[in-house]
Amino acid sequence: MALTAIDWTSLLKDEMRLSFDILFGLAIGVAVIRSGLADKLMKRLLPYLSKAGVGHILGMALTVSLGSAKTGAALLASALYEGRISERTAKWGTLMLSFPAYLHRWPSTLLLAISLAKIPGAIFAAILLLRPAARFLLLIFIYKNGEHDELPAAGLGAPVAAARSFKLGKKLLQTLPLAWIFYAAAFTFVPWAESLLEGLLLGGGFFPVAGLAVAAASIANMSSALALAGGSVAAHELTNSEAVFALLVGNGLGILTRLIRTNAGYYFGLFPGGLANKMLWLNFGTMAPFSILTMLLAAIPLFF
């Protein structure tokens, strides 16, 4: 399957938007850390958060991630560069941020799913919430059972040597080129990879044609997949169980391409290259098993 021509204008606009998001996020993160705002806002919650090994900076990042996981990641990156948290906290903490962010937008996903696909849509939306919730609990467990304290040298409001030596401009010069490269690669190859997966899926014969179409659409576009699922169930081309399974298959096959498209650019723009690479693969490694498990469970009714 041939690659489509690159839309250089769109790529340039997206790269500029990515650069602004990274620059603005890091600047705000540095300001929050140096002002002690995270310490003050999270002070009352610390006794509860500490039971799960979550300190005030990670707690603040999880809170702001209800609005944007990128903002939470920028906060953690700033704290890492300021010497306020360890690399381990930055790594596992960043992986946790997707769940609060998804909680914020899940109600709209549920309404969309029910309106387009009725019962299969409702089941699919419920799984899309339960799966990241289970993953979040796993990440909390892993984090809690290791070294997780925010660095003692950076006590509440105390200055540290890293804070004096950290230069935002210098750090951006180190991280932005990698962010641009990875975003450009995702912009170029991810649509091609998704089209290839759709073609391979539609060429298979292990499932009804309508189910294959739903699964293929679900790789990249949830709305289209839900509409196809709803229409196929209404036309009696798919049962509710087959529609749910098809939606989950496509969603599972699209995990890696979605991670590269949505996460790689800002991971490499905010964090050191080695750490960003670990985050990307750990993200995939902690998401894929839950996706496979839900697909297997959804396949059980198909045999009866």
ZIRA-V759314 format. One record per residue. RES is the residue in one letter. D_FIRST is the distance of its C-alpha to the first C-alpha in Angstrom with 1 decimal. Layout:
res	d_first
RES	D_FIRST
RES	D_FIRST
This chain:
res	d_first
M	0.0
A	3.8
L	6.7
T	9.2
A	12.7
I	15.1
D	18.1
W	20.7
T	23.6
S	22.2
L	21.4
L	24.9
K	26.5
D	24.9
E	25.9
M	29.4
R	29.6
L	28.6
S	31.3
F	33.9
D	33.2
I	33.6
L	36.7
F	38.4
G	37.7
L	39.2
A	42.1
I	43.0
G	42.6
V	45.0
A	47.4
V	47.5
I	48.1
R	50.7
S	52.6
G	53.0
L	51.7
A	49.6
D	52.7
K	54.8
L	52.5
M	51.6
K	55.1
R	56.2
L	53.1
L	53.3
P	55.5
Y	52.9
L	49.8
S	51.5
K	51.8
A	48.0
G	48.1
V	46.8
G	48.6
H	49.2
I	46.3
L	43.7
G	45.5
M	45.2
A	41.5
L	41.0
T	43.1
V	41.3
S	38.0
L	39.0
G	38.1
S	35.4
A	34.0
K	33.2
T	36.9
G	38.0
A	35.8
A	37.2
L	40.7
L	40.0
A	38.6
S	41.7
A	44.0
L	42.4
Y	43.0
E	46.5
G	47.3
R	47.9
I	45.5
S	44.2
E	40.6
R	40.5
T	41.5
A	38.9
K	36.2
W	37.1
G	38.4
T	35.1
L	33.4
M	36.0
L	35.5
S	32.6
F	34.9
P	37.6
A	34.9
Y	33.3
L	36.9
H	37.3
R	34.3
W	34.4
P	37.0
S	34.7
T	31.9
L	34.5
L	35.7
L	32.2
A	31.4
I	34.7
S	34.6
L	31.1
A	31.2
K	34.9
I	35.7
P	32.2
G	31.5
A	34.8
I	34.1
F	30.6
A	32.1
A	35.0
I	32.6
L	30.8
L	34.2
L	35.7
R	32.8
P	33.0
A	36.8
A	36.9
R	34.7
F	37.0
L	40.0
L	38.5
L	37.9
I	41.5
F	42.8
I	41.0
Y	42.2
K	45.7
N	46.2
G	45.6
E	47.0
H	46.3
D	49.2
E	48.7
L	50.3
P	54.1
A	54.7
A	53.2
G	55.7
L	56.0
G	56.1
A	56.8
P	55.4
V	53.6
A	53.0
A	49.2
A	49.8
R	51.9
S	49.5
F	46.2
K	45.0
L	42.3
G	41.3
K	41.0
K	38.9
L	36.5
L	36.1
Q	35.1
T	32.7
L	31.1
P	29.1
L	27.3
A	26.8
W	25.2
I	22.9
F	21.7
Y	21.4
A	19.4
A	17.0
A	16.7
F	16.5
T	13.5
F	11.5
V	12.8
P	11.3
W	7.7
A	9.2
E	11.0
S	8.3
L	6.8
L	10.5
E	11.3
G	9.1
L	10.8
L	14.0
L	14.1
G	13.6
G	16.6
G	20.2
F	22.4
F	23.1
P	24.0
V	21.4
A	22.9
G	22.7
L	19.0
A	18.5
V	20.8
A	19.3
A	15.7
A	17.5
S	19.6
I	17.0
A	17.1
N	19.8
M	23.1
S	24.8
S	22.3
A	22.3
L	26.1
A	26.5
L	24.4
A	26.5
G	29.7
G	29.0
S	28.0
V	31.2
A	33.3
A	32.1
H	32.9
E	29.3
L	29.3
T	32.3
N	32.8
S	32.0
E	28.7
A	27.7
V	28.7
F	26.8
A	23.6
L	24.0
L	24.7
V	21.8
G	19.3
N	21.5
G	21.7
L	18.0
G	17.7
I	20.6
L	19.0
T	16.7
R	19.7
L	22.0
I	20.0
R	19.6
T	23.3
N	25.2
A	24.0
G	25.1
Y	28.6
Y	29.2
F	28.8
G	30.7
L	33.6
F	34.1
P	34.3
G	31.1
G	32.2
L	33.3
A	30.2
N	28.0
K	30.3
M	30.2
L	26.4
W	26.4
L	29.6
N	28.2
F	25.3
G	27.9
T	30.3
M	27.9
A	25.9
P	29.0
F	30.3
S	27.0
I	27.0
L	30.7
T	30.3
M	27.6
L	29.9
L	32.9
A	31.1
A	30.2
I	33.9
P	35.0
L	32.3
F	34.4
F	37.6
